[in-house]
Amino acid sequence: MSSRTALRFGVLLFIGVCAFGLAVYLWPTSQHGPRGAESPVVTERPGYADVSIGGMRLVEMDADRKEWELEAVSADAYEGRGVTYLKEVHIVFYPDEPEPIDVRGERATFFTTTRDFQIEGNVVVTPIEGYTAYTDSVRWVADEQVITTDDEVRAVKPGSELRGKGMRADARTRRLEIFQSVEAHFD
């Protein structure tokens, strides 16, 4: 190998090592923004969940009694954070007594440690004292078997309509409470 060929080989090798080093340095920047930047770090990007499921159905049992039944178009579970994000959800809660409560929404968050749900987006809850409730979001508190919201609520049943802000619905007693600015309309 001549000295000229060796020099060319050395220069090309140096350029290759530099390019590789630059790529390794810049790769995290392309994923997360510049190093040291004050922008928030997004840890829950699509495709980065511990488990991603499309078209799922799940039943939660306590001994021989059904607690709830869930259907969703998709689910992304993040085990480290203890949450699962769901899209286009339909959940049926089976309280200790009377009939089940049906909740539908555009999306939900399931908290694995508490077994609670936060359901959002055009939420419909039925039946509670014969009413169907419409709101932006609700939270199912598993330990208490209650559904709560601080949002505007419209509850409808044949012959009457209730409107107000904030709601608490007890799944065991079927008691529905609307807290503020309550309006009632009867036919």
C-alpha positions as CSV (number, residue, x, y, z in Angstrom):
1,M,0.0,0.0,0.0
2,S,1.5,3.3,-1.0
3,S,1.7,6.2,1.4
4,R,-0.8,8.1,-0.7
5,T,-3.4,5.3,-0.5
6,A,-2.7,5.0,3.3
7,L,-3.3,8.7,3.7
8,R,-6.6,8.5,1.8
9,F,-7.7,5.5,3.9
10,G,-6.8,7.4,7.1
11,V,-8.8,10.5,6.0
12,L,-11.8,8.4,5.1
13,L,-11.6,6.5,8.3
14,F,-11.4,9.8,10.3
15,I,-14.4,11.2,8.4
16,G,-16.4,8.0,9.1
17,V,-15.6,8.1,12.8
18,C,-16.5,11.7,13.0
19,A,-19.8,11.2,11.2
20,F,-20.7,8.2,13.5
21,G,-19.8,10.3,16.6
22,L,-22.0,13.2,15.3
23,A,-24.9,10.8,14.6
24,V,-24.7,9.3,18.1
25,Y,-24.6,12.8,19.6
26,L,-27.5,14.2,17.6
27,W,-29.8,11.1,17.8
28,P,-31.2,11.9,21.3
29,T,-31.8,15.5,20.2
30,S,-34.0,14.4,17.3
31,Q,-36.1,12.2,19.8
32,H,-36.4,14.6,22.8
33,G,-35.4,18.1,21.7
34,P,-32.1,19.8,22.4
35,R,-30.1,18.7,25.4
36,G,-30.8,21.0,28.4
37,A,-33.9,22.5,26.8
38,E,-36.7,23.6,29.0
39,S,-39.4,22.0,26.9
40,P,-41.3,19.2,28.6
41,V,-40.1,15.7,28.0
42,V,-42.9,13.5,26.6
43,T,-42.5,10.0,28.0
44,E,-45.8,8.6,26.7
45,R,-45.4,8.7,23.0
46,P,-47.5,6.4,20.7
47,G,-45.6,3.2,20.1
48,Y,-43.6,3.5,23.4
49,A,-46.1,1.9,25.8
50,D,-45.1,-1.2,27.7
51,V,-48.1,-2.9,26.1
52,S,-50.4,-1.6,23.3
53,I,-53.6,-3.4,22.4
54,G,-56.1,-2.8,19.7
55,G,-59.8,-3.9,20.1
56,M,-59.8,-5.1,23.7
57,R,-62.3,-6.5,26.1
58,L,-61.4,-7.0,29.8
59,V,-63.4,-8.3,32.8
60,E,-62.4,-7.5,36.4
61,M,-63.5,-10.2,38.9
62,D,-63.5,-10.3,42.7
63,A,-63.7,-13.9,43.7
64,D,-66.8,-15.1,41.7
65,R,-68.4,-11.6,41.3
66,K,-67.9,-9.4,38.3
67,E,-66.6,-5.9,39.3
68,W,-66.6,-4.3,35.8
69,E,-66.4,-5.1,32.1
70,L,-64.5,-2.9,29.7
71,E,-64.4,-2.6,25.9
72,A,-62.0,-0.2,24.1
73,V,-60.9,0.4,20.6
74,S,-57.3,0.6,21.9
75,A,-55.2,0.6,25.0
76,D,-51.7,1.7,25.9
77,A,-50.3,0.5,29.3
78,Y,-47.4,2.2,31.1
79,E,-46.6,-0.2,33.9
80,G,-44.0,2.0,35.5
81,R,-46.6,4.8,36.0
82,G,-49.4,2.4,36.8
83,V,-51.8,3.8,34.1
84,T,-53.4,2.5,31.0
85,Y,-54.8,5.0,28.4
86,L,-57.9,3.8,26.6
87,K,-59.7,5.1,23.5
88,E,-63.5,4.9,22.7
89,V,-64.4,3.2,25.9
90,H,-67.5,1.4,27.2
91,I,-67.4,0.3,30.8
92,V,-70.1,-1.5,32.7
93,F,-69.7,-1.3,36.5
94,Y,-71.4,-4.0,38.6
95,P,-71.9,-2.6,42.1
96,D,-72.7,-4.9,45.1
97,E,-76.4,-4.3,44.4
98,P,-78.8,-3.3,42.0
99,E,-78.4,-3.1,38.3
100,P,-75.1,-2.3,36.5
101,I,-74.1,1.2,35.5
102,D,-73.1,1.8,31.9
103,V,-70.5,4.5,31.1
104,R,-69.3,5.5,27.6
105,G,-66.7,8.0,26.6
106,E,-64.1,9.0,24.0
107,R,-61.1,8.1,26.2
108,A,-60.2,6.9,29.7
109,T,-57.3,6.5,32.1
110,F,-57.3,3.4,34.2
111,F,-55.2,3.6,37.4
112,T,-53.9,0.1,38.2
113,T,-53.1,0.6,41.9
114,T,-56.5,2.0,42.9
115,R,-58.6,0.4,40.1
116,D,-60.2,3.8,39.5
117,F,-61.1,5.2,36.0
118,Q,-61.1,8.7,34.7
119,I,-63.4,8.8,31.7
120,E,-63.5,11.9,29.4
121,G,-65.1,13.2,26.2
122,N,-68.8,13.1,25.6
123,V,-69.5,10.9,28.6
124,V,-72.8,9.2,29.0
125,V,-73.7,7.4,32.3
126,T,-76.9,5.3,32.6
127,P,-79.0,4.4,34.6
128,I,-78.9,6.4,37.8
129,E,-82.3,6.8,39.5
130,G,-83.7,6.2,36.0
131,Y,-81.6,9.2,34.6
132,T,-79.1,9.2,31.8
133,A,-76.4,11.7,32.7
134,Y,-74.3,13.6,30.0
135,T,-71.1,15.4,30.9
136,D,-67.5,16.0,29.8
137,S,-65.8,13.7,32.3
138,V,-66.4,11.4,35.3
139,R,-64.2,9.5,37.7
140,W,-65.1,6.0,39.0
141,V,-63.8,5.7,42.6
142,A,-63.6,1.9,43.0
143,D,-63.3,1.7,46.8
144,E,-66.5,3.8,47.3
145,Q,-68.3,2.6,44.1
146,V,-69.2,6.2,43.2
147,I,-69.0,8.2,40.0
148,T,-68.1,11.9,40.4
149,T,-67.5,15.0,38.3
150,D,-66.9,18.7,38.7
151,D,-68.1,19.4,35.2
152,E,-71.5,20.6,33.9
153,V,-74.1,17.8,34.0
154,R,-77.4,17.2,32.2
155,A,-79.5,14.3,33.6
156,V,-82.5,13.2,31.6
157,K,-85.3,10.7,32.0
158,P,-88.8,10.6,30.6
159,G,-90.7,13.6,31.9
160,S,-87.8,15.5,33.5
161,E,-84.4,17.0,33.0
162,L,-81.9,18.2,35.6
163,R,-78.9,20.5,34.9
164,G,-76.2,21.7,37.1
165,K,-72.5,21.6,37.9
166,G,-70.8,18.8,39.7
167,M,-72.3,15.4,40.4
168,R,-71.9,12.4,42.7
169,A,-73.7,9.1,41.8
170,D,-73.5,6.2,44.3
171,A,-73.6,3.0,42.4
172,R,-74.9,1.0,45.4
173,T,-77.8,3.2,46.5
174,R,-78.4,4.7,43.0
175,R,-78.6,8.2,44.7
176,L,-77.8,11.0,42.3
177,E,-76.6,14.4,43.6
178,I,-76.0,17.5,41.5
179,F,-74.2,20.2,43.5
180,Q,-74.4,23.7,42.0
181,S,-76.6,25.8,39.8
182,V,-79.3,23.1,39.7
183,E,-82.2,23.6,37.3
184,A,-85.1,21.1,37.0
185,H,-87.5,20.9,34.1
186,F,-90.6,18.7,34.2
187,D,-93.1,17.9,31.5
